[in-house]
Amino acid sequence: MTSVFSYLITMFGGMFWIFRAIVAVTYSLSIDFPVTPLNFTIEIILLFATLVCMIFIIKRNIIGALVYFVSYGFYFGTDLYNGVMSIINGQPIVSDYLTLFVSFLGVLIPFLTVMDIFLNKNRSGAAKDKKTDWFYKNKDYDRQYDERADRNQYKF
């Protein structure tokens, strides 16, 4: 990750994962919380799948980001669509707006992650180090050193 935007999107994804874990724990312990999981079993599966995807996202792998986007898109996208339709057709309650906002974030963060990895020119996981790259990535220096070493063959 080379840009601040990449770091922020990854951190927001991690914070959203923590939020979804809190939602799942409060639901399983029957504690009142304004947000409830859409499907508890799928929520648990997504929590574990997201951990694996986050590793791939940190390594800037496009496959992990696509799996993250598709899984969250199907899970939160259907609820987002149903929430928008209930607002358009009927009279929603306040919890519908909160669920709609959480579903919107559930679709937006993976979308931004995929776009960030797609649009990033050099999908490298590590930043460049100018102090050592001149030596390790300098082919001309290696060639000059080899040519000099070949000419200076001293016989004893």
Legacy VTK file of the C-alpha trace (Angstrom):
# vtk DataFile Version 3.0
C-alpha trace
ASCII
DATASET POLYDATA
POINTS 156 float
0.000 0.000 0.000
1.562 3.186 -1.073
-1.060 5.874 -0.581
-2.889 7.263 2.397
-6.180 6.454 0.688
-5.227 2.761 0.606
-4.401 2.783 4.296
-7.637 4.560 5.181
-9.847 2.250 3.148
-8.183 -0.794 4.695
-8.589 0.666 8.191
-12.260 1.458 7.539
-12.733 -2.096 6.340
-11.148 -3.377 9.545
-13.304 -1.103 11.689
-16.410 -2.203 9.824
-15.387 -5.828 10.430
-15.079 -5.082 14.176
-18.495 -3.403 14.110
-20.048 -6.435 12.394
-18.386 -8.730 14.961
-19.929 -6.645 17.764
-23.317 -6.872 16.040
-22.992 -10.663 15.805
-21.914 -11.020 19.449
-24.740 -8.812 20.742
-27.239 -10.749 18.655
-25.978 -14.121 19.898
-26.080 -12.937 23.534
-29.579 -11.443 23.037
-28.431 -7.949 23.958
-30.480 -5.087 22.550
-28.512 -3.294 19.837
-29.905 -0.976 17.172
-28.430 -3.081 14.349
-29.130 -6.784 13.932
-27.562 -9.231 11.481
-29.549 -9.949 8.343
-28.773 -13.680 8.560
-26.736 -14.768 11.563
-25.212 -17.857 9.938
-24.083 -15.996 6.845
-22.830 -13.171 9.053
-20.484 -15.547 10.897
-19.257 -17.045 7.618
-18.627 -13.552 6.237
-16.698 -12.542 9.345
-14.243 -15.402 8.871
-14.054 -14.952 5.102
-13.340 -11.247 5.575
-10.310 -12.042 7.735
-8.799 -14.033 4.871
-9.749 -11.341 2.360
-8.135 -8.630 4.505
-4.824 -10.473 4.341
-5.061 -10.517 0.553
-6.122 -6.862 0.473
-3.130 -5.831 2.564
-0.905 -7.763 0.135
-2.684 -5.870 -2.700
-4.092 -9.012 -4.311
-7.019 -8.329 -6.617
-8.633 -11.746 -6.077
-9.059 -11.121 -2.341
-10.569 -7.712 -3.011
-13.004 -9.142 -5.565
-14.134 -11.903 -3.190
-14.571 -9.264 -0.478
-16.621 -7.056 -2.799
-18.802 -9.826 -4.224
-19.581 -11.424 -0.860
-20.424 -8.126 0.815
-22.266 -6.962 -2.294
-24.591 -9.950 -2.246
-25.071 -9.852 1.511
-25.588 -6.127 2.026
-26.723 -5.273 -1.511
-29.998 -7.135 -1.246
-30.775 -5.441 2.059
-29.806 -2.081 0.574
-32.163 -2.647 -2.343
-35.013 -3.800 -0.069
-34.464 -0.828 2.253
-34.591 1.676 -0.587
-37.757 0.060 -1.931
-39.433 0.150 1.488
-38.587 3.833 1.814
-39.956 4.568 -1.658
-43.125 2.487 -1.290
-44.066 2.810 2.363
-43.443 4.538 5.606
-40.154 3.356 7.059
-39.219 3.489 10.706
-35.977 4.891 12.104
-34.336 1.454 12.343
-34.792 1.078 8.585
-32.639 4.158 8.042
-29.909 2.837 10.339
-29.943 -0.577 8.665
-29.903 1.135 5.279
-26.874 3.212 6.293
-24.992 0.145 7.558
-25.831 -1.734 4.364
-24.647 1.224 2.313
-21.323 1.191 4.174
-21.167 -2.581 3.680
-21.290 -2.075 -0.080
-19.262 1.150 -0.282
-16.130 0.043 1.595
-15.514 -3.100 -0.523
-16.255 -1.127 -3.698
-13.668 1.487 -2.769
-11.198 -1.262 -1.903
-11.582 -2.900 -5.308
-11.343 0.430 -7.113
-8.233 1.365 -5.132
-6.459 -1.875 -6.038
-7.583 -1.701 -9.684
-6.515 1.906 -10.146
-3.250 1.648 -8.232
-0.414 1.511 -10.755
2.054 -0.506 -8.729
0.092 -2.963 -6.626
3.033 -3.550 -4.301
2.553 -4.358 -0.661
5.754 -2.669 0.487
6.911 0.865 -0.062
10.112 1.642 -1.892
13.183 2.367 0.153
15.427 4.909 -1.543
18.314 4.161 0.788
18.820 0.619 -0.514
17.101 0.481 -3.906
20.002 2.234 -5.639
22.212 -0.694 -4.724
19.902 -3.679 -5.030
17.970 -2.573 -8.099
20.815 -1.002 -10.048
21.733 -3.307 -12.939
24.270 -0.845 -14.396
26.310 -0.891 -11.185
26.375 -4.691 -11.248
27.547 -4.738 -14.875
30.300 -2.207 -14.250
31.499 -4.146 -11.237
31.534 -7.410 -13.195
33.481 -5.880 -16.109
36.020 -4.367 -13.729
36.423 -7.660 -11.931
36.981 -9.521 -15.211
39.830 -7.193 -16.301
41.690 -7.300 -13.027
42.741 -10.908 -13.089
46.039 -10.937 -11.267
48.228 -13.995 -11.501
50.446 -14.907 -8.643
LINES 1 157
156 0 1 2 3 4 5 6 7 8 9 10 11 12 13 14 15 16 17 18 19 20 21 22 23 24 25 26 27 28 29 30 31 32 33 34 35 36 37 38 39 40 41 42 43 44 45 46 47 48 49 50 51 52 53 54 55 56 57 58 59 60 61 62 63 64 65 66 67 68 69 70 71 72 73 74 75 76 77 78 79 80 81 82 83 84 85 86 87 88 89 90 91 92 93 94 95 96 97 98 99 100 101 102 103 104 105 106 107 108 109 110 111 112 113 114 115 116 117 118 119 120 121 122 123 124 125 126 127 128 129 130 131 132 133 134 135 136 137 138 139 140 141 142 143 144 145 146 147 148 149 150 151 152 153 154 155
